[in-house]
Amino acid sequence: MPNIEYTVFGSSIVNDVRVTVDVVAFAIEQDSLEVLLIKRKYEPFRNQWALPGGFLASSDQSLEEAAARELSEETNVSDIYLEQLYSFGDIDRDPRGRTVTIAYLALLRADEVELQAATDASGVAWFPVHSLPDLAFDHGRILDYAISRLRYKIEYSPCVFSLLPESFTLRSLQNAYEIILGKEIDNRNFRKKFLGTGILIDQDELTRGGPHRPAKLYKFSMQEFSRLADRPVFTF
């Protein structure tokens, strides 16, 4: 990247800041909140696990397009909703030089994606957030921020349903909240809050098979959610 030199009040300022994008992709798998990581193929941090991401390209029309491109190239995950999280720009976060990264959040259903490492990634896998390898750069800090943001978002938005199958039980919905929040929730209070909003549509169908007795299946209604006069606050 060429340096651009400016003169301000007789002083010389050299601009050589690079821009990257990183994606924190979450899924709920085996009763755990998991994050998608890639194994870096090149230095710095060769063979170390990291968040999917890379440098902004001149052909990228937007930061979000860059994040989607990097995620697709490195993991084979595409056509998903991305939400910008935060910008990280500490001076020593990248040994290659001053680099600012814009982090994005993605919520996935793990069984609906087929992972495949490519470009500058030699591996790709899901990791439970409570059992992570050492992460490259400051990706541990970015991940911690993303978890905190997710815990806040599930209090007022329907984002948790992006982690669940289209049809789900109340038990699996409560389980998702408990996994994300890291604590148990009173069963009666949880059911009362959600069923009282009208955003869950009874499918008039029961689960089949499995070790537990049959349970009702529900679907989330974005239409009903948008009709709520006040956004619900799902705090437990």
N, C-alpha and C positions, 0 to 999 in steps of 0.2 A: 504494500500500500504506500503510495507516494506521500511524502510529508508536504503539508501546506503551511507556508509561513506567513504570519501576519505581523504588522507593526502597529502597536498601540502605545501612544504617548512615548515613543522612542524606544520601547521594549520589543524584543522579538519573542513571539509565541509560536511554538511548533505544535501542530495538531496531528497526532498519529494515533488517535484512539480508534480501536476496532470495535465492531458491533457483532454480537452473536445472539442466537436465540436458543433457548433450552425448553424442553417439554417435560412436565411432571405428569405422567399418565398413571392414574390410579385404577384399580379394579378390586373387587372383593372376591377372594378365592380361598376355599377351605377355611372358612371362618377367620379370615385375616385380611386386613387392608394391605394390598400389595402395590408396588411401584415398578414400572417398566424401566429396566436399565440395559445399557449396551456396554460391551467390553471394547475399549479403545484399541484400535489396530496400530496406531502410530503415536509417537511422542508429541507432546508431553503426556505423561501418565499412561504409557503404553501398557496394555494388558490389565489396566485398572478399570473398574466399573464406573459408569457415569450416566448422567441423564442424556437422553437423545438430544442432539442439537448440533449447531455448527455456525459458521460465519454467514452473515447476510451477503447474498450475491447481488451483483448489479442488475440481474434479470428479475429479481424478486419485486413484485409490484407493491408488496406491503410486508410488514413484520410477520403478520399472521400467515401469509403465504410462505414466507421463509421457514417458519416453524413447522407448517404442514409438510413442506418439501423435505426438510431434514428428518422428520419423524417417519415419513414414508420411505425415504432412501435407506435409513439405517435399521428400520424395524419391520417394514412392510405394512404398517398400520396407516390407513388413509381414510378419507371421507368421514372425519369426525369433527365435532364441535370443539373449538379451542377458545379459552378465555384468558386474556392477559392477566398475569398475577402481579408482577412487580419487576423493577429493574435493579440489578446488582452491579456495582461498579467500583468496588474497593480497588485501590491501586495495585495491590499485590495478588489479586485473585487468579491471574494467569501469568505463568512464567515467560510467555512469549511477548509480553508487553501489555500496556494499558488496554483493557478490554471491558466493555460494558455489555452485559447480557440482559435480554428481556425474556423473562420466564413466562411460560404459558401452562395452563391447567387443562387436562383432558380426563374425562371420566368414561371408562370403558367396561364392557362385559367381556371378561377374559375368554370365554368360550366362543365368542364371535369373531375373534381375530386370529390370524395365522401368522405367527412371528417368523421372520427371516432376516438374518443379519446381512448387511450389504455395505457398500462404499467404505467408509473408514471405521466400520464396526466389525469385529471378529466374532462377536457373540451377542445374543440378546435373550433376556429372560425376565420373568417376574420374581420379585423378592418381597417377602413380608417386611413391612416398615420397621418392625421391632427386631429384625434379624438381618442387618445389612452388612455387606462388605465395606471396606474402606472406599470412599468415593473420591473421584478426581475433583480438582479445582475446589470450589466452595459449594459443591453440589449438596453436601450434607446440610448446609445452612439454607439453601434454596428449598430442599425437601421439607425441612422443619417449618419453614414459612408456609409452604403449600398445605401441609397437614393442618396447621392452625387456621388457615383460610377456609379449608374444607369444613372444619368443625363449626366455624361461624356460619358458613353458607347454608348448611343443612338446617339451621334454625329458622330461616325465613324463605328459602327457595326450594323448588322441587328437584334440585340437582341429584339427590340421593337415588331417584328413580332411574337415572342414567346408569347406575351400577347394578340394577336388578333386571331380571327377565321381564318381558312384557306382562306376563301374568305371574303373580306372586302371592304368598300368604302373608297375613299380618305378622306371623312369627318371623318370617324372613325379612320383612321390613324393619321390625324392631331389632332383629339381629344386626342389620346393616348399621343402624344408629348406634348400637352398643359397641360394635367393632370400631367405628370411626371415633366415637367419643371416649372409648376406652373405659367404659363403666357399665354396670347393670342398670336397667331402667325398670321402674315399677310397671308391671304388665297391664294392670287395670287403667292406670293413668294414661299410658301410651295409647291403648285402644280407644279410650274415650276421646282423646284429643283428635286422633286421625279420623275416626268414624264420624265425629261431630262436624267436620268441615265439609263433607260431601264430595271430596275430591277422589275418593276411592269408589270404584264401580264394582259391585258384586257381580261376578261372572256366572253365578248360579252353577258353579262347577266345583268339584272337590279334587284334591290331589289324589293320585293313585300310586300304589306301591310304596316302598320305603318303610323304615322301621317305626314311623309314628302313625297315629290314627289320622284318617283323612281330615283335611282342613280346607276351608273356603279359599277360593282364588279370587283375587281382585286385580283391577287394572287402574292405573293412574289416569285421571282426566285433566289434561291441561286446560280444556275449555271451562270446566268447573272451577279450577284454580284461578283462572283469569277473571272469573265473575265475583270472586270474594271481594267484599267492600274493603276489608283490611287484610293485609297479608298475615297469615297465621305465624305465630312464633312457637316453634316446636322446641321448647326448652324442657329438659328433664333433669 
